[in-house]
């Protein structure tokens, strides 16, 4: 740092610098920024790829008609669930007044199976222990429930695998 005296008697400080050192510092700072930018570009590309994959999954989930299959007995099921080994049919009739039937199919390797009926507040209305494997059905009687919306879940080995809605009317 240099001090200079001006004509009016004031003192000013002048900075001197080493041009080569300053150039070195600037070049290294730019290199560090470039490395950071490369890392950000890679992360952005990864996120764009994940977003594209998610958008495809949402599109497939929400816009493609489910593949329906029919068994020899005439029961209709979603092909995706059949591949997993279980089926939970929509109750028939729905809505119902006196009774409705809920069909299901349970894989033979399942240890514990049940069908739980609960109301719209989540309170369990009835629980059916399902001892047979393969196809079966449960009958829900209108006299056991009041009018309203109910849900029923197929529970296999302690895990809810599917839930559907049914309506009871008087």
C-alpha positions as a printed Julia matrix, in Angstrom:
170×3 Matrix{Float64}:
   0.0     0.0     0.0
   1.34    3.42   -0.89
   0.57    6.82    0.62
   0.55    9.9    -1.54
   0.34   13.55   -0.61
  -1.86   15.76   -2.74
  -1.53   19.49   -3.41
  -4.19   20.34   -0.86
  -2.37   18.45    1.91
  -4.7    15.41    2.15
  -3.24   11.96    2.21
  -4.67    9.21   -0.02
  -3.96    5.54    0.04
  -3.29    3.84   -3.24
  -3.48    0.08   -3.56
  -0.9    -1.72   -5.54
  -1.4    -5.27   -6.65
   0.39   -8.13   -8.24
  -1.36   -8.78  -11.55
  -0.1   -12.36  -11.88
  -1.31  -13.3    -8.4
  -4.73  -11.77   -9.03
  -5.02  -13.61  -12.35
  -4.14  -16.89  -10.58
  -6.83  -16.34   -7.92
  -9.5   -15.51  -10.51
  -8.67  -18.49  -12.73
  -8.83  -20.92   -9.76
 -12.13  -19.43   -8.6
 -13.57  -19.91  -12.1
 -12.35  -23.54  -12.16
 -14.09  -24.2    -8.83
 -17.3   -22.65  -10.14
 -17.08  -24.82  -13.27
 -16.74  -28.0   -11.17
 -19.76  -26.9    -9.1
 -21.73  -26.21  -12.28
 -20.89  -29.67  -13.66
 -22.15  -31.25  -10.45
 -25.36  -29.21  -10.65
 -25.83  -30.2   -14.31
 -25.49  -33.89  -13.43
 -27.96  -33.55  -10.52
 -30.42  -31.65  -12.73
 -30.22  -34.38  -15.39
 -30.84  -37.08  -12.77
 -33.86  -35.19  -11.41
 -35.24  -34.64  -14.92
 -34.92  -38.38  -15.63
 -36.71  -39.23  -12.37
 -39.46  -36.71  -13.15
 -39.96  -38.2   -16.6
 -40.21  -41.68  -15.09
 -42.72  -40.5   -12.47
 -44.81  -38.73  -15.09
 -44.95  -41.96  -17.09
 -46.01  -43.9   -14.0
 -48.77  -41.38  -13.22
 -49.94  -41.47  -16.82
 -50.04  -45.28  -16.85
 -51.76  -45.42  -13.48
 -54.46  -42.89  -14.22
 -55.18  -43.15  -17.93
 -54.82  -46.75  -19.03
 -57.87  -48.96  -18.67
 -57.25  -51.76  -16.16
 -56.99  -55.19  -17.71
 -60.08  -57.13  -16.7
 -60.11  -60.92  -16.77
 -62.92  -63.41  -16.23
 -62.67  -66.78  -14.46
 -64.53  -69.96  -15.4
 -67.18  -69.09  -12.79
 -67.76  -65.67  -14.35
 -65.98  -63.64  -11.68
 -64.2   -60.6   -13.07
 -60.92  -59.45  -11.58
 -58.06  -57.05  -12.28
 -55.16  -58.8   -13.97
 -52.61  -56.94  -11.82
 -54.01  -58.38   -8.57
 -54.28  -61.87  -10.05
 -50.55  -61.75  -10.76
 -50.02  -61.02   -7.07
 -52.18  -64.05   -6.25
 -55.16  -62.38   -4.61
 -58.47  -60.95   -5.79
 -61.03  -58.84   -3.95
 -64.21  -58.41   -5.95
 -66.61  -55.5    -5.78
 -69.63  -56.48   -3.68
 -72.71  -57.45   -5.67
 -75.22  -55.89   -5.65
 -73.93  -52.44   -4.81
 -75.77  -50.55   -3.43
 -77.63  -53.24   -1.47
 -80.52  -53.39    0.96
 -81.09  -56.95    2.23
 -77.71  -58.6     1.46
 -74.64  -58.4    -0.73
 -71.91  -60.86   -1.63
 -68.18  -60.12   -1.65
 -66.03  -62.51   -3.68
 -62.34  -63.05   -3.11
 -59.44  -65.31   -4.0
 -56.63  -66.0    -1.54
 -53.24  -67.53   -2.4
 -52.63  -70.97   -0.89
 -49.38  -69.77    0.75
 -51.31  -67.29    2.93
 -51.29  -68.14    6.65
 -53.94  -65.73    7.99
 -56.73  -64.13    5.99
 -59.69  -61.99    6.93
 -62.21  -59.59    5.46
 -62.93  -56.54    7.6
 -65.99  -54.32    7.1
 -65.81  -50.83    8.6
 -67.87  -47.66    8.48
 -66.84  -44.28    7.09
 -65.42  -43.23   10.47
 -63.09  -46.26   10.48
 -64.97  -48.24   13.15
 -64.92  -52.01   12.52
 -68.45  -53.27   11.89
 -67.65  -56.93   11.24
 -64.64  -59.17   10.76
 -64.78  -62.42    8.82
 -61.98  -64.95    9.33
 -61.31  -66.63    5.98
 -60.09  -70.17    6.55
 -60.34  -71.49    2.98
 -57.75  -70.63    0.32
 -58.57  -70.06   -3.32
 -61.92  -68.57   -4.31
 -64.66  -67.85   -1.82
 -67.26  -65.3    -0.83
 -68.75  -63.59    2.21
 -72.35  -62.46    2.54
 -73.01  -59.17    4.34
 -76.59  -58.79    5.56
 -78.36  -55.43    5.56
 -79.85  -56.2     8.97
 -76.31  -56.09   10.45
 -75.65  -52.49    9.33
 -77.5   -49.19    9.13
 -77.83  -47.27    5.86
 -74.61  -45.63    4.76
 -71.23  -46.0     3.11
 -68.98  -48.85    4.21
 -65.54  -50.08    3.26
 -64.2   -53.6     3.27
 -60.6   -54.73    3.24
 -58.91  -58.0     2.4
 -56.19  -58.64    4.99
 -53.55  -61.26    4.21
 -50.96  -62.19    6.84
 -51.65  -58.98    8.77
 -51.39  -56.65    5.76
 -54.29  -54.86    4.08
 -53.87  -55.75    0.42
 -56.98  -54.1    -1.02
 -59.97  -52.02    0.08
 -63.25  -51.33   -1.68
 -66.41  -49.34   -0.97
 -70.01  -50.49   -0.68
 -73.29  -48.72    0.01
 -76.19  -49.98    2.11
 -79.65  -48.49    1.56
 -82.96  -49.2     3.32
